[in-house]
Structures are given as C-alpha cells and as structure tokens.
Amino acid sequence: IEVVSTRVGDAILRMETQGWHLSASSNLYGGTLGVFAQAAADAAAATAAPTGAKVRPLDIKVQYPRPIGPGHVLTADARVVHAGRRI
C-alpha cells in the first residue's frame, strides 16, 4: 500500500494486487479490500487530527464493482466527513 497524496482531511492511496491477495477463484479477497480501505481511512483521519492525537475512523464503505484479478492497481480516496468527539 502506497500513499499517493495527502492534505488536511484527505488521503489517496494505491495498491497493486498480487497473487497472494487473491482467493481460490483468482479474485481479490474481501479481507484485502478491507485492509486497504482501513489504511486509507486511517491515513485521512491522521491528516485531520492534531499531532499525537489518537484517531478512530468509524465508517468505511467498500464497493465491489467487478472481480479484480492479479496485476490491477487499486486507488482509494478517503475523506474525513466529520471529526470530533461526538457523532
């Protein structure tokens, strides 16, 4: 997973799929997408938090538009929609 860019409240990450990311059906495993989405959410939240503050992203949405095989490059664009102690 590579951080492409960040700014306050926003992060863009990329990841190239490898063979070990795939299920037995040769498609990207859902857990891998979850980890990628979590990394993007964490990166975006970290840009909006004061230095040294703990952050806990609460909501992640992952869409499965089509099967993804090896060698594809995925991009995650994460944005902080709300920040604070109250939901």
DSSP file (Angstrom, degrees, kcal/mol; ACC not computed):
  #  RESIDUE AA STRUCTURE BP1 BP2  ACC     N-H-->O    O-->H-N    N-H-->O    O-->H-N    TCO  KAPPA ALPHA  PHI   PSI    X-CA   Y-CA   Z-CA
    1    1 A I              0   0    0      0, 0.0     2,-0.4     0, 0.0    14,-0.2   0.000 360.0 360.0 360.0 129.9    0.0    0.0    0.0
    2    2 A E  E     -A   14   0A   0     12,-3.0    12,-2.6     0, 0.0     2,-0.6  -0.966 360.0-132.0-123.4 132.3    1.4    3.3   -1.1
    3    3 A V  E     -A   13   0A   0     -2,-0.4    10,-0.3    10,-0.2     3,-0.1  -0.741  23.2-178.5 -80.9 119.8    0.3    6.8    0.0
    4    4 A V  E     -     0   0A   0      8,-2.9     2,-0.3    -2,-0.6     9,-0.2   0.898  62.3 -18.3 -86.2 -46.8    0.0    8.9   -3.2
    5    5 A S  E     -A   12   0A   0      7,-1.6     7,-2.8     2,-0.0    -1,-0.3  -0.991  55.5-167.2-158.5 155.9   -1.0   12.2   -1.7
    6    6 A T  E     +A   11   0A   0     -2,-0.3     2,-0.3     5,-0.2     5,-0.2  -0.984  10.6 164.2-141.2 152.8   -2.4   13.7    1.5
    7    7 A R  E >   -A   10   0A   0      3,-2.2     3,-2.6    -2,-0.3    40,-0.1  -0.911  61.3 -51.9-152.2 173.1   -3.9   17.0    2.6
    8    8 A V  T 3  S-     0   0    0     -2,-0.3    40,-0.2     1,-0.3    37,-0.1  -0.282 127.4  -2.7 -57.3 117.9   -5.9   18.0    5.6
    9    9 A G  T 3  S+     0   0    0     35,-0.5    71,-2.6    34,-0.2     2,-0.3   0.540 121.4  83.4  81.5   8.3   -8.8   15.6    5.8
   10   10 A D  E <   +AB   7  79A   0     -3,-2.6    -3,-2.2    69,-0.2     2,-0.3  -1.000  45.5 173.9-146.6 142.0   -8.0   13.7    2.6
   11   11 A A  E     -AB   6  78A   0     67,-2.2    67,-2.9    -2,-0.3     2,-0.5  -0.990  13.6-158.3-147.4 141.6   -5.7   10.9    1.5
   12   12 A I  E     +AB   5  77A   0     -7,-2.8    -8,-2.9    -2,-0.3    -7,-1.6  -0.988  18.6 178.3-121.0 125.5   -5.2    8.9   -1.7
   13   13 A L  E     -AB   3  76A   0     63,-2.6    63,-2.7    -2,-0.5     2,-0.3  -0.856  10.0-159.6-122.8 158.2   -3.6    5.5   -1.6
   14   14 A R  E     -AB   2  75A   0    -12,-2.6   -12,-3.0    -2,-0.3     2,-0.3  -0.957   6.4-176.1-135.6 157.1   -2.8    2.9   -4.2
   15   15 A M  E     - B   0  74A   0     59,-2.0    59,-3.5    -2,-0.3     2,-0.5  -0.950  18.4-142.4-153.3 130.2   -2.1   -0.8   -4.1
   16   16 A E  E     - B   0  73A   0     -2,-0.3    57,-0.2    57,-0.3     2,-0.2  -0.826  31.2-120.0 -92.3 130.1   -1.2   -3.2   -6.9
   17   17 A T        -     0   0    0     55,-3.2    54,-2.1    -2,-0.5     2,-0.3  -0.465  30.3-165.5 -72.8 139.2   -2.8   -6.6   -6.5
   18   18 A Q    >   -     0   0    0     52,-0.2     3,-1.7    -2,-0.2     4,-0.3  -0.757  35.4-101.5-117.6 165.3   -0.5   -9.6   -6.1
   19   19 A G  G >  S+     0   0    0      1,-0.3     3,-1.4    -2,-0.3     7,-0.1   0.843 119.5  57.9 -56.4 -37.2   -1.2  -13.3   -6.4
   20   20 A W  G 3  S+     0   0    0      1,-0.3    -1,-0.3    -3,-0.0    -3,-0.0   0.588  96.3  64.6 -75.0  -8.4   -1.2  -13.8   -2.6
   21   21 A H  G <  S+     0   0    0     -3,-1.7     8,-2.3     2,-0.0    -1,-0.3   0.565  90.0  93.8 -81.5  -9.6   -4.1  -11.2   -2.3
   22   22 A L  B <   -C   28   0B   0     -3,-1.4     6,-0.2    -4,-0.3    47,-0.1  -0.524  69.5-131.0 -96.4 151.3   -6.4  -13.5   -4.3
   23   23 A S    >   -     0   0    0      4,-3.2     3,-1.9    -2,-0.2    -1,-0.1  -0.182  46.4 -86.1 -79.5-178.9   -8.9  -16.1   -3.2
   24   24 A A  T 3  S+     0   0    0      1,-0.3    -1,-0.1     2,-0.1    -2,-0.0   0.747 130.0  60.8 -63.0 -23.5   -9.0  -19.6   -4.7
   25   25 A S  T 3  S-     0   0    0      2,-0.2    -1,-0.3     1,-0.0     3,-0.1   0.322 118.5-112.6 -85.9   9.1  -11.2  -18.2   -7.5
   26   26 A S  S <  S+     0   0    0     -3,-1.9     2,-0.3     1,-0.3    -2,-0.1   0.743  79.1 121.6  65.5  26.7   -8.3  -15.9   -8.5
   27   27 A N  S    S-     0   0    0     42,-0.1    -4,-3.2    40,-0.1    -1,-0.3  -0.856  76.4 -82.7-115.0 155.9  -10.3  -12.8   -7.4
   28   28 A L  B     -C   22   0B   0     40,-2.6    -6,-0.2    -2,-0.3     2,-0.2  -0.323  49.7-118.8 -58.3 130.3   -9.2  -10.2   -4.9
   29   29 A Y    >>  -     0   0    0     -8,-2.3     4,-1.4     1,-0.1     3,-0.8  -0.493  13.5-128.4 -73.9 137.9  -10.1  -11.4   -1.4
   30   30 A G  H 3> S+     0   0    0      1,-0.3     4,-2.1     2,-0.2     5,-0.1   0.821 106.9  59.4 -58.1 -34.9  -12.6   -9.2    0.5
   31   31 A G  H 3> S+     0   0    0      1,-0.2     4,-2.3     2,-0.2    -1,-0.3   0.855 101.9  54.3 -63.6 -34.2  -10.3   -9.0    3.6
   32   32 A T  H <> S+     0   0    0     -3,-0.8     4,-2.2   -11,-0.2    -1,-0.2   0.910 108.3  48.6 -65.2 -41.8   -7.6   -7.5    1.4
   33   33 A L  H  X S+     0   0    0     -4,-1.4     4,-2.7     1,-0.2    -2,-0.2   0.882 109.8  53.4 -64.1 -37.1  -10.0   -4.8    0.3
   34   34 A G  H  X S+     0   0    0     -4,-2.1     4,-2.6     2,-0.2    -2,-0.2   0.917 109.3  47.2 -63.0 -43.9  -11.0   -4.2    3.9
   35   35 A V  H  X S+     0   0    0     -4,-2.3     4,-2.4     2,-0.2    -2,-0.2   0.905 113.0  49.5 -63.9 -41.7   -7.4   -3.7    5.0
   36   36 A F  H  X S+     0   0    0     -4,-2.2     4,-1.9     2,-0.2    -2,-0.2   0.922 112.3  47.3 -63.8 -44.6   -6.8   -1.3    2.1
   37   37 A A  H  X S+     0   0    0     -4,-2.7     4,-2.5     1,-0.2    -2,-0.2   0.904 112.0  50.4 -63.6 -41.8  -10.0    0.7    2.9
   38   38 A Q  H  X S+     0   0    0     -4,-2.6     4,-2.8     1,-0.2    -2,-0.2   0.901 108.5  52.2 -63.8 -40.7   -8.9    0.8    6.6
   39   39 A A  H  X S+     0   0    0     -4,-2.4     4,-2.2     2,-0.2    -1,-0.2   0.896 111.1  47.7 -61.9 -40.3   -5.4    2.1    5.7
   40   40 A A  H  X S+     0   0    0     -4,-1.9     4,-2.4     2,-0.2    -2,-0.2   0.924 112.6  47.9 -67.2 -44.3   -7.0    4.8    3.6
   41   41 A A  H  X S+     0   0    0     -4,-2.5     4,-2.6     1,-0.2     5,-0.2   0.915 112.5  49.3 -62.4 -43.2   -9.4    5.9    6.3
   42   42 A D  H  X S+     0   0    0     -4,-2.8     4,-2.3     1,-0.2    -1,-0.2   0.910 110.8  50.2 -61.5 -42.7   -6.6    5.9    8.9
   43   43 A A  H  X S+     0   0    0     -4,-2.2     4,-1.2     2,-0.2    -2,-0.2   0.918 112.6  45.8 -64.0 -44.0   -4.4    8.0    6.7
   44   44 A A  H  X S+     0   0    0     -4,-2.4     4,-0.8     1,-0.2   -35,-0.5   0.922 113.3  49.5 -64.9 -43.8   -7.1   10.6    6.0
   45   45 A A  H >X S+     0   0    0     -4,-2.6     4,-0.9     1,-0.2     3,-0.8   0.887 106.4  56.5 -62.8 -38.7   -8.1   10.7    9.7
   46   46 A A  H 3< S+     0   0    0     -4,-2.3     3,-0.3     1,-0.2    -1,-0.2   0.822 102.2  56.1 -63.8 -30.6   -4.4   11.2   10.7
   47   47 A T  H 3< S+     0   0    0     -4,-1.2    -1,-0.2    -3,-0.4    -2,-0.2   0.741 110.1  45.3 -73.3 -21.3   -4.2   14.3    8.5
   48   48 A A  H << S+     0   0    0     -3,-0.8    -1,-0.2    -4,-0.8    -2,-0.2   0.554  98.4  86.6 -97.6  -9.2   -7.1   16.0   10.2
   49   49 A A  S  < S-     0   0    0     -4,-0.9     3,-0.1    -3,-0.3     6,-0.1  -0.603  85.6-101.7 -93.8 151.0   -6.0   15.2   13.8
   50   50 A P    >   -     0   0    0      0, 0.0     3,-2.3     0, 0.0    -1,-0.1  -0.323  59.1 -77.0 -61.9 153.4   -3.7   17.3   16.0
   51   51 A T  T 3  S+     0   0    0      1,-0.3     3,-0.1    -4,-0.1    -4,-0.0  -0.289 119.0  11.3 -55.7 129.5   -0.2   15.9   16.2
   52   52 A G  T 3  S+     0   0    0      1,-0.3    -1,-0.3    -3,-0.1     2,-0.1   0.349  94.5 135.3  84.9  -5.8   -0.1   12.9   18.6
   53   53 A A    <   -     0   0    0     -3,-2.3     2,-0.4    -7,-0.1    -1,-0.3  -0.446  56.6-120.0 -75.9 149.5   -3.8   12.6   18.9
   54   54 A K        -     0   0    0     -2,-0.1     2,-0.4    -3,-0.1    -1,-0.1  -0.718  29.9-162.4 -86.4 138.5   -5.4    9.1   18.6
   55   55 A V        -     0   0    0     -2,-0.4    -9,-0.1    -6,-0.1   -10,-0.0  -0.934  13.7-171.5-123.7 147.6   -7.9    8.7   15.8
   56   56 A R        -     0   0    0     -2,-0.4     2,-0.1   -11,-0.1   -14,-0.0  -0.788  14.1-151.5-138.4  92.6  -10.6    6.0   15.2
   57   57 A P        -     0   0    0      0, 0.0     3,-0.1     0, 0.0   -15,-0.1  -0.446  13.0-170.7 -61.4 135.6  -12.3    6.0   11.8
   58   58 A L        +     0   0    0      1,-0.2     2,-0.5    -2,-0.1   -17,-0.0   0.717  58.5  43.4-105.6 -24.6  -15.8    4.7   12.4
   59   59 A D        +     0   0    0      2,-0.0     2,-0.4   -18,-0.0    -1,-0.2  -0.978  54.3 175.5-135.1 125.6  -17.4    4.1    9.0
   60   60 A I        -     0   0    0     -2,-0.5     2,-0.5    -3,-0.1   -22,-0.1  -0.993  12.4-159.2-128.3 133.5  -15.9    2.5    5.9
   61   61 A K        -     0   0    0     -2,-0.4     2,-0.5   -24,-0.1    -2,-0.0  -0.959   8.7-174.0-114.4 124.7  -17.7    1.8    2.7
   62   62 A V        -     0   0    0     -2,-0.5     2,-0.4     2,-0.0   -28,-0.1  -0.976   5.8-162.1-119.2 124.0  -16.3   -0.8    0.3
   63   63 A Q        -     0   0    0     -2,-0.5    -2,-0.0     0, 0.0     0, 0.0  -0.852  10.2-154.0-105.5 141.7  -17.9   -1.3   -3.1
   64   64 A Y        +     0   0    0     -2,-0.4    -2,-0.0     1,-0.2   -34,-0.0  -0.779  22.0 168.2-111.4  84.3  -17.2   -4.4   -5.2
   65   65 A P        -     0   0    0      0, 0.0    -1,-0.2     0, 0.0     3,-0.0   0.846  66.0 -23.2 -70.4 -33.4  -17.8   -3.2   -8.8
   66   66 A R  S    S-     0   0    0      0, 0.0     0, 0.0     0, 0.0     0, 0.0  -0.967  86.0 -66.3-167.3 162.6  -16.4   -6.3  -10.6
   67   67 A P        -     0   0    0      0, 0.0     2,-0.5     0, 0.0   -40,-0.1  -0.305  47.2-150.5 -59.2 142.3  -14.0   -9.1   -9.9
   68   68 A I        -     0   0    0    -40,-0.2   -40,-2.6     4,-0.0     3,-0.1  -0.973  14.8-173.1-120.4 124.7  -10.4   -7.9   -9.5
   69   69 A G    >   -     0   0    0     -2,-0.5     3,-1.0   -42,-0.2   -52,-0.2  -0.286  38.2 -56.1-103.6-169.8   -7.5  -10.2  -10.5
   70   70 A P  T 3  S+     0   0    0      0, 0.0    -1,-0.2     0, 0.0   -52,-0.2  -0.332 114.0  29.5 -69.7 150.4   -3.7  -10.0  -10.2
   71   71 A G  T 3  S+     0   0    0    -54,-2.1     2,-0.2     1,-0.3   -53,-0.1   0.424  83.8 129.1  85.5  -0.8   -1.8   -7.0  -11.5
   72   72 A H    <   -     0   0    0     -3,-1.0   -55,-3.2   -54,-0.0     2,-0.6  -0.596  53.9-134.3 -84.8 150.0   -4.6   -4.4  -11.2
   73   73 A V  E     -B   16   0A   0    -57,-0.2     2,-0.3    -2,-0.2   -57,-0.3  -0.924  19.5-158.6-106.2 121.4   -3.8   -1.2   -9.4
   74   74 A L  E     -B   15   0A   0    -59,-3.5   -59,-2.0    -2,-0.6     2,-0.4  -0.735   1.6-158.3 -97.8 147.5   -6.5   -0.1   -6.9
   75   75 A T  E     -B   14   0A   0     -2,-0.3     2,-0.5   -61,-0.2   -61,-0.2  -0.992   3.1-165.4-126.4 134.0   -6.9    3.5   -5.7
   76   76 A A  E     -B   13   0A   0    -63,-2.7   -63,-2.6    -2,-0.4     2,-0.6  -0.981   2.1-167.9-119.1 127.9   -8.6    4.6   -2.5
   77   77 A D  E     -B   12   0A   0     -2,-0.5     2,-0.4   -65,-0.2   -65,-0.2  -0.945  14.9-173.1-115.1 107.6   -9.7    8.2   -2.0
   78   78 A A  E     -B   11   0A   0    -67,-2.9   -67,-2.2    -2,-0.6     2,-0.4  -0.848   4.4-175.7-109.0 137.5  -10.5    8.7    1.7
   79   79 A R  E     -B   10   0A   0     -2,-0.4     2,-0.6   -69,-0.2   -69,-0.2  -0.985  27.8-124.1-132.1 141.9  -12.1   11.9    3.2
   80   80 A V        +     0   0    0    -71,-2.6     3,-0.1    -2,-0.4   -39,-0.0  -0.742  28.4 176.0 -80.4 122.5  -12.9   13.0    6.7
   81   81 A V        +     0   0    0     -2,-0.6     2,-0.4     1,-0.4    -1,-0.2   0.794  69.8  11.4 -96.2 -36.9  -16.6   13.9    6.7
   82   82 A H        -     0   0    0      2,-0.1     2,-0.4     0, 0.0    -1,-0.4  -0.996  64.9-173.5-143.3 136.2  -16.9   14.6   10.4
   83   83 A A        +     0   0    0     -2,-0.4     2,-0.3    -3,-0.1     3,-0.1  -0.995  37.8  73.5-131.6 138.2  -14.3   15.0   13.1
   84   84 A G  S    S-     0   0    0     -2,-0.4    -2,-0.1     1,-0.1     0, 0.0  -0.877  84.6 -74.9 149.2-179.0  -14.8   15.4   16.8
   85   85 A R  S    S+     0   0    0     -2,-0.3     2,-0.3     2,-0.0    -1,-0.1   0.620 106.1  65.7 -86.2 -13.5  -15.8   13.6   20.0
   86   86 A R              0   0    0      1,-0.1     0, 0.0    -3,-0.1     0, 0.0  -0.837 360.0 360.0-112.8 148.2  -19.5   13.4   19.2
   87   87 A I              0   0    0     -2,-0.3    -1,-0.1    -5,-0.0    -2,-0.0   0.384 360.0 360.0-105.5 360.0  -21.2   11.5   16.4
